[in-house]
Structures are given as C-alpha cells and as structure tokens.
C-alpha cells in the first residue's frame, strides 16, 4: 500500500479552510493509503508563542482532527516533537540544501518581510518539512497549491541525498503531490486565503449563530450592487463555498438564481448556512464528546507516536549507516 504523509500546525481548532483544503481529503484517503497525520508543533515555534498555549493548541488540534473523521484505526495520528528523528534528519538535510534554494522560497520571502529579526528556523522551515515527509518514505503528500514549492524542495533534497549516498538505487522516494479538490479557500473578506491571522475564517467548531454572523457580511460578487443586478457565480466566494458544502443540485440552483438575480445575496447565504450547519453540527458534537475524554486523546497520540517512531528509527538507522556514522 502506498504511504502518504500530511502535516498541520497546531493552531488550535480547525477552520473551514483547513477542513476543506486538507483534512476532508485526509479522511477520504485514509482508507486507501497507509496514512500518517502529524501535528507539526516544531514548525509552530518559528514565531513567538507561549508554552501553555502551544500545549493547548496541540490538544485542540488533535480533538478537531479526530472529530473531523481521522480514524486512529486507519491512520497514524501523532505529534511531531514526540519523534526525535524528525529534527535529526532535518539537520542532515541542512548540510545538503543550498542557501539560495531556501531564500527563494515564496513563503520565506513573504513571512520574513514582516519581521524585523528573522529566525533561522523560518529559513530552514522547508528543510524540516522535507525531513517530515522523507523520514517515512512517503509516496504522496496531500497539499494545497501554496505548499507545492516546499514539496518540490523535498523532491530536490531526496535527489541530492540519493545521488551522494545511494547512487545505485534511490533510498528516498521523490514524493508526489496529491492536490486537494479545494486547494485554496478564500477568506470571508473576499481578499486573501482564509487565515486566522487575517481574521477572515469560520471555525469548524463554532456555534451556528456565530457562523451566521460571519456569513451575513461576507463579500460576494462586487458587481451585484442592487438586489436586481444579475451576478457571476464564478467570482463569488459564497458560490465556491456552496460547491464545497452543498449538494450538486443546490449548487446548480444557486448558480441559476445568482446569474438571473432570482435571489439576493442574503438568500444565497441562508441556503449556504443550512448546508454548512448540516455538515458541521455532527463534527462539533463529536468534538465535545472527545474533549470530555482527555485520557483517550493522550492514548491515541501516544500510540500514534509509537507507530511513527518505529518507522522513523528504521529509516534513520539506514541513513546513518550509508552516511558513514558508526552504529
């Protein structure tokens, strides 16, 4: 069975951008592939943080993933820092990765431009990401469009290491991207990608009343100034959320009503709200039940780390042997 690796930062509860862009796809794939789902807490410390907040967010992320449908019987769910081999392999890859490759990474250029003092970890973030993936010899990595450049670096790292230390038969596979069906979910403000830092998200576990308060003012087709103006569904973020949450027949009806001005935007949002409520309510209820049983969450993460560690140790044993380290 082919193996996939997926990582997500512990930002607390998931928002619908995370859910549609990544987690929903992981749930679908876990029955078809050997799946490793990692809460990448080492990646989260490239910015200032409070230790207790990190602990809480790691636990909350695990709860959200389990509630969304990640099944510990079919996927390995674990926390990155529980497997020391991630950082060990990252240091090895640091010795092979050219500085220029890292400085050209789009996310580094974007994030570093907003910081006065740039931590080295922000620069080497994609090297750790490569170690996360290659440690488990993952064949596929489910990613959004914004992570394709980082994944290509992982492929390049695998090529460099193989060429130097395993020239006869590649040891590390070059992982392929499994781009999600909803690769980029835009924020409710109609601007950038949905992000907590921009305040344009809908939390996966938010109460329905809170979700509706966010949907009501959400940006739609800017050409619809008046209720009687026909719209263009393809340029409206609400329409794209319908495609993610509503059944196909509803999506078709929404498109027809929008393009003929049969509905106003608020009516369209009400139908979207109903579709979202139908899908998200069971997730919110499962999360509440899981949160009430913290011992089970800890047990799931501990068992997942044990399984991940067993794979990682085998990989590192052979890596170090091939590189000339004395076992």
C-alpha positions in Angstrom: 0.0 0.0 0.0 1.3 3.5 -0.9 2.1 5.8 2.0 1.0 9.4 2.5 2.3 11.9 5.0 0.3 15.0 6.0 1.2 17.7 8.5 -0.7 20.5 10.1 0.4 23.2 12.6 -1.3 23.3 16.0 -3.2 26.5 15.6 -6.0 25.4 17.9 -9.4 24.5 16.5 -9.5 24.0 12.7 -11.3 26.5 10.5 -13.2 25.5 7.4 -10.2 26.5 5.2 -8.1 23.8 6.9 -11.0 21.4 6.7 -11.9 21.8 3.1 -8.3 22.3 1.9 -6.7 19.5 3.7 -8.5 17.5 6.4 -11.5 16.4 4.5 -9.2 15.0 1.9 -7.1 13.1 4.5 -10.3 11.5 5.8 -11.1 10.3 2.3 -7.6 9.0 1.7 -7.0 7.2 5.0 -8.9 4.1 3.8 -6.9 3.9 0.5 -3.4 4.6 1.7 -1.2 4.0 4.7 -1.7 7.4 6.3 0.5 9.4 8.7 -1.1 12.5 10.0 1.3 14.7 12.0 0.6 17.8 14.2 3.8 19.7 13.4 4.5 21.6 16.6 8.2 22.2 15.8 7.0 24.2 12.8 4.8 26.3 15.0 7.7 27.7 17.1 9.2 29.8 14.3 7.1 32.7 15.7 6.8 33.9 19.3 4.5 31.7 21.4 3.5 30.8 25.0 4.3 27.3 26.1 0.9 26.6 27.6 -0.8 27.9 24.6 1.2 25.5 22.4 0.2 22.6 24.6 -3.5 23.6 24.5 -3.5 24.2 20.7 -1.8 20.8 20.1 -4.5 19.1 22.1 -7.3 21.1 20.5 -5.9 20.3 17.0 -5.9 16.6 17.8 -9.5 16.8 19.0 -10.6 18.7 15.8 -8.8 16.1 13.6 -10.5 13.2 15.4 -13.9 14.9 15.3 -13.4 15.5 11.5 -13.1 11.8 10.9 -9.4 10.9 11.3 -9.6 7.3 12.5 -6.7 6.0 14.6 -7.6 2.5 13.4 -6.9 3.5 9.8 -4.3 6.4 10.2 -1.4 7.1 12.4 -2.1 10.4 14.3 0.9 11.8 16.2 2.7 14.9 17.4 6.0 15.8 15.6 8.0 16.6 18.7 7.3 13.1 20.1 9.5 11.6 17.3 13.1 12.9 17.7 14.1 11.6 14.3 12.3 14.5 12.6 14.9 17.0 13.8 17.8 14.6 13.4 17.1 14.0 9.7 16.4 17.8 9.3 20.0 18.6 10.4 21.4 16.1 7.9 19.4 17.6 5.1 20.5 21.1 6.2 24.0 20.1 5.3 22.9 19.3 1.7 20.5 22.2 1.0 21.8 25.3 -0.7 21.1 28.6 1.0 19.9 30.1 -2.3 17.2 27.5 -2.6 15.8 28.4 0.8 16.0 32.2 0.2 13.9 31.8 -3.0 11.0 30.1 -1.2 8.0 32.3 -1.6 6.7 31.7 1.9 10.0 32.7 3.4 10.2 35.9 1.4 6.6 36.8 2.4 7.0 36.0 6.2 10.5 37.4 6.6 9.4 40.7 5.1 7.1 41.2 8.0 9.7 40.5 10.7 12.5 42.7 12.0 14.5 39.8 13.3 14.3 36.7 11.1 14.9 33.4 13.0 17.0 30.8 11.2 14.1 28.3 11.7 11.9 30.4 9.3 14.6 30.0 6.6 15.1 26.2 7.2 11.3 25.5 7.7 11.1 23.7 4.4 14.1 21.5 5.2 12.3 20.3 8.3 9.3 19.8 6.2 11.3 17.6 3.8 12.5 15.6 6.8 9.0 15.1 8.0 8.0 13.6 4.6 11.1 11.6 3.7 11.6 10.2 7.2 8.6 7.9 6.4 9.5 7.5 2.7 6.1 8.9 1.8 5.0 8.4 -1.8 2.2 11.0 -1.8 1.7 14.3 0.1 -1.8 15.8 0.1 -1.1 19.6 -0.2 -2.7 22.8 -1.2 -1.3 25.0 -4.0 0.7 27.1 -1.6 2.8 24.1 -0.5 3.8 22.9 -3.9 7.1 24.8 -3.9 8.0 23.3 -0.5 7.2 19.9 -1.8 9.4 20.4 -4.8 12.3 21.2 -2.4 11.6 17.9 -0.7 12.0 16.2 -4.0 15.2 18.0 -4.7 16.6 17.1 -1.2 15.7 13.4 -1.9 17.6 13.6 -5.2 20.7 15.2 -3.7 20.9 12.7 -0.8 20.3 9.7 -3.1 22.9 10.9 -5.6 25.5 11.2 -2.9 24.8 8.3 -0.5 22.6 5.8 -2.5 23.6 6.2 -6.2 22.8 2.7 -7.3 19.2 2.5 -6.0 17.3 5.5 -4.7 16.7 5.2 -0.9 14.3 8.1 -0.6 11.4 8.2 -3.0 10.6 11.6 -4.6 7.2 12.3 -3.1 4.4 13.4 -5.4 1.7 16.0 -4.7 -1.9 15.0 -4.2 -3.5 18.3 -4.7 -6.8 18.7 -2.9 -10.1 19.3 -4.7 -10.4 22.6 -2.8 -6.8 23.7 -2.9 -7.4 27.3 -1.8 -10.3 28.6 0.3 -10.6 32.3 0.3 -11.5 34.4 3.4 -14.9 35.8 4.0 -13.5 39.3 3.4 -13.1 38.4 -0.3 -9.4 39.0 -0.3 -6.6 36.7 0.8 -6.7 33.0 1.6 -8.6 32.1 4.7 -6.3 32.6 7.7 -6.7 33.1 11.4 -4.0 35.8 11.4 -6.2 37.8 9.0 -9.4 37.2 10.9 -11.3 36.1 7.9 -12.1 32.5 9.0 -15.1 30.4 10.0 -14.1 28.0 12.8 -15.0 24.4 12.2 -16.4 24.1 15.8 -18.1 27.4 16.0 -21.7 27.6 17.1 -24.3 28.1 14.3 -25.2 31.6 15.5 -21.6 32.7 15.3 -21.2 31.3 11.8 -24.3 33.1 10.6 -23.0 36.4 12.0 -19.8 35.9 9.9 -21.7 34.9 6.8 -24.1 37.8 6.7 -21.5 40.5 5.9 -19.3 38.2 3.8 -18.1 39.7 0.5 -19.9 38.4 -2.6 -19.8 39.3 -6.3 -18.9 43.1 -6.3 -20.9 43.6 -9.5 -24.2 43.0 -7.6 -24.8 46.4 -6.2 -28.6 46.1 -6.2 -30.8 43.2 -5.4 -32.0 43.1 -9.1 -28.4 43.0 -10.5 -27.5 39.6 -12.0 -24.3 38.2 -10.7 -21.4 35.9 -11.9 -21.3 32.9 -9.6 -17.7 32.0 -10.5 -16.3 35.2 -9.0 -18.3 34.9 -5.7 -16.6 33.2 -2.8 -20.0 32.2 -1.3 -20.7 30.2 -4.5 -17.4 28.4 -4.1 -18.3 27.5 -0.5 -21.6 26.2 -1.8 -19.6 23.9 -4.1 -17.8 22.6 -1.0 -20.8 22.2 1.3 -24.0 22.0 -0.7 -25.2 19.0 -2.9 -24.7 19.4 -6.6 -28.4 20.1 -7.3 -28.3 23.0 -4.8 -25.1 24.3 -6.4 -26.8 24.4 -9.8 -29.8 26.1 -8.4 -27.6 28.7 -6.7 -25.8 29.5 -9.9 -29.1 29.9 -11.8 -30.6 32.2 -9.1 -27.5 34.3 -8.9 -27.0 34.8 -12.6 -30.6 35.8 -13.2 -31.0 37.9 -10.0 -33.6 35.4 -8.8 -32.1 35.6 -5.3 -30.4 38.3 -3.4 -27.1 37.6 -1.8 -28.6 37.2 1.7 -30.9 34.4 0.4 -28.0 32.6 -1.1 -26.1 32.9 2.2 -29.1 31.4 4.1 -29.0 28.3 1.9 -25.2 28.0 2.4 -25.7 28.4 6.1 -28.1 25.4 6.1 -25.7 23.3 4.2 -22.8 24.2 6.4 -24.9 23.5 9.6 -25.8 20.1 8.3 -22.2 19.0 7.8 -20.6 20.8 10.7 -23.0 20.0 13.5 -22.0 16.3 13.8 -18.3 17.4 13.9 -19.0 19.9 16.6 -20.9 17.3 18.7 -18.1 14.7 18.2 -15.5 17.2 19.3 -17.4 17.9 22.5 -17.5 14.2 23.4 -13.8 13.8 22.6 -12.9 16.8 24.6 -14.7 15.3 27.6 -12.3 12.3 27.5 -8.8 13.7 27.5 -7.2 10.4 28.5 -8.3 8.8 25.2 -6.8 11.7 23.2 -3.5 11.2 25.0 -3.6 7.5 24.4 -4.3 8.0 20.7 -1.4 10.4 20.3 0.9 8.1 22.3 0.1 5.1 20.3 0.5 7.1 17.1 3.9 8.3 18.1 5.0 4.7 18.9 4.0 3.6 15.4 5.6 6.6 13.8 8.8 6.2 15.8 9.1 2.5 14.8 9.2 3.6 11.1 11.5 6.5 11.7 14.1 4.5 13.6 14.4 2.1 10.8 14.9 4.9 8.3 17.5 6.7 10.4 19.4 3.5 11.1 20.0 3.0 7.3 20.6 6.7 6.7 23.4 6.9 9.2 24.9 3.6 8.0 25.0 4.9 4.4 26.5 8.2 5.6 29.3 6.6 7.5 28.2 7.0 11.0 29.3 4.2 13.4 26.2 2.5 14.7 
